Amino acid sequence: MMTADLAFATLINRTSAFYQANPPVYMTYVEHTHVTAPALGRSQDINRSIAVRVADNYAVMKDLPNGEERTGQAFPILAYFDPLSGFKFGWFANLKRVDITLDQGAPFYYKIPQADPGVTVVVPYNSYWAARYASDSTETALHLLIDPTPRLQQGLLYPSEIVEDAGSSLPSHIEMRVNGGSDETITLDYSMIDGHWVIVHGTFSQTMHFAIFTDKIIADVTFSDIAFPAEAPDPRLSGTPAPAPSD
């Protein structure tokens, strides 16, 4: 069995290649977001139908069942997203709204060295993320736990846990944490639907401060009725560039 850091790099390369080779042009789905503030004993549901042009994450969204319509980035996050990439991400949540900003960057690719029987010393392959196998990890279904190294900048998100699906050889579960200074956690669950690797469930949690109150806000998101239309599901999604978002 190869070292965990090399298995991690190989999984990233495989995921990046599949993600770039199989993007849908359009997606439609329904998202159900349940926001809770446990210390306050309060919760709020935000449900929307989403039609999105994937290339630039431009979406037409409608509050369900018969609420307001708006355009902008897919709420609360685009269901076609690779977190094993150079993305930028920010989020804020309270019981009235969830604001998430996603700037998708270039996918990561690592040059995998050829096997060399003359090599007697192995050094860690990634200088920012230190991967190790979980006890239930197998060669066909990796389960990796990742720690940040001292070289990773404070305040940056990093993948802290990855579970590989044995059928697709792509991640089925990815957990992201912040390197120091925050309890922010993001978990994303993936499935293969019509040949696309997409998010079907996610959670976003972080301690937030509101005036004199402090509480850990948790947003739990489920995506359902996912489809990939061949044509623009809304005329506003045709063409490029995207129009300016509306409130």
N, C-alpha and C positions, 0 to 999 in steps of 0.2 A: 504494500500500500504506500503510495507516494506521501511525502510530507504534507502536513496540513496547509502550509503556506502555498505550496505549489498546487495543491488541489483547489484552493481558493482562487488562485490566479487563473487556473484552467476553467473553473466555473464562471468567473467573470467574463472571460473571453467568449465562452460558448453563449452566455446570456446576451452579451453585447451584439454578437454576430446575428443571433436569431432575432433580436429586437429590431435591429436595423434592416434586416431582410424581409420582415413580415409586418410592416405597419399598415393598419387599416387607413383608408382615406377619410371615412366618416364613421362615427359611432353614435348610437342612440342607447340610452339606458335610463333607469329610474334610480335615484339615490335616496336613501333614507338615513338621515343623520340624527342621532340621539345624543344631546349634550346634557351632561350632568355636572352639578357642583355638590359633591357629597357632603361637605361640611355645612353647607347652607340647606341641604335637604331639598334641593330644587332640580328640575329637569325641563328640557324643551326639545321638541321634535321639529326638524326642518326637512321637508321632503320636496324634491323637485324632479321634473323630467328634464333630461339633458339631450341635446343634439349638438355634436361637436365636430369641427374639422380638425383632425388630429395634428396635421403638420404644424400649425401655429397655435393650437389650443384655443381656438375661437369657438365659443359656444352660444347657443340660444337656450335659455333656461326658463322654466315656468314653475312657479310654486304650485304645489298640489293641495287640494284638488282643482281649484279654480282661482288661483291667486295671481300675483304680479308676474310679469314676464320681463326678463332682462337679458343683456348680452355681456360677454367678457370671458375670462378664463372659466373653464368647467369647474363647477362647484361640487364638493369642496376641493377636489383634486382630480386631474385628468386620469381616467381609468386605464389609460395606456401610458405607463411611466416606468422608466428603468432607474431605480435608486442607486444602482451600481454604476454611476456615471458622475460627471463633473457638474452636477446641478446646484442651483441656489434655491433656498426654500425658507419661507417665513410664515408664521401663522399666529393668529390671535383668536381667542374664542371667549364668548360669554353666553349667557342664557338667551340672548336676543340674536346673535349672529356668529358666524364663523368666517373669518377672513384668512384666506391662504393665497400666498403668492409663490408661483413655481416658475423658475427660469431653467429650462432644460438645457444641459450642456452636452459636450461631446462624450460619447461612451468611452469607457476605459478599455484599453487593450494592453496586455503584457506579453513581452517576448519570452516565450518558453524555451529554456535551454534544452539542447539535445542531451540524451543520456550519454554519459562518459564514464566507462569503467575505470578510468585512471583517476577519477576525482576521489579524494580521501577526506575532504573537509567541505561541509555544506553550511552556508550562511543563510540567514533569513531572507526570503525572496522579496518581501514588502517591508520597507523601513518605517511605514506609518501604521500599519495594521498587523497585529500579531495573532495569527489564526491557530486554533487548536481543535482537535476532534472532540465532540461530545461523546459520552459513553455509548450511545445508541447509533453512532455513525457507521455506515457501511460503504463499500466501494460503489454501490449502485444507488445509494440514497445518502448523500453526505448530510451531516449535521455539524455545522461549524460554529464555534464560539470565538469571537474576535475581541481583542483588547486593543486600545490605542497605545502606541509607543510614545516615548517622550518627544519624539519628533513631530507628532500631530499637534497642530495648533489648538489652543484652548478655545472652546466655544463652537467647534466644528462638529457637524453630524458625522457619524461613522456607522457602518453596519456592524452591530454587536452580535447578531445571531442570524444564521441562514440555514434553512432546511431545504434540501433538494428533493424534487419529485422524481421517483424512480422511473416513471413512465416517460416524462418529457425531458428529463435530465436538465431541467431549469428550476430555479427556486420556486417553492410553493409558499414559503414564509420568509419574510425579511423583517428584522427588527433593527431600528435605528436609534442611537442614543447620542447625546451631546457630550463631548469631551470636557468634563469639568464645568462647574459653575451653574448648572441647570439640571432639573430632573425631567427635561423634555424627552418624551419617548414616542416613536412612531412605529407601528407595526402594520405590515401590509401582507395580505394573503392573496395568492394568485391561482388562477385556473387557466387551462387551455380551452378556448371557445372558438370554434370555426377556424382553427389554425393560428389564433392570435393569443399571446401571453398577456393576460389582462388582470387587473386588480378586481377582486370580488368582495373584499372586506378590508377595512382598515380602522385603526384606532390612533388618536392623537391625544396626548395628555401632557399637561405642564401646569405647574403652580403659577397662578396669575394673581395680580394685585389690583384691587378695585377700591380706590379711596382708602377707607380704614379696614377693608376686608381683604383677606388672603385665602384663596381656596385653590384646590387642584381641579382644573377643568378637564373633563374627559369627553372627547367627541368620538362616538362610535358610528362608523359609516358602512353601509351595505349597498352594493350595486347589484341590481337585478334587471331582468329583461334586456340583456345586452345583445345588441345586433349591430351589423356592419353594412349599412346601405351602400349600394354601388353608386347611387346618385345623391346629390345634396338633399338631405331630409328637410331642409328649409332654404328658401331662395337666398337668405342672408349669408348662408355658408358657401355659396358659389363664389368662385374667383378669389383673387388675392391682390393686394394685402387685405388684412382684416380691417373692418371699420373700427372706429374708436369705441371702447366699451361704454355701455349706458348704465346708469344707476337704477 
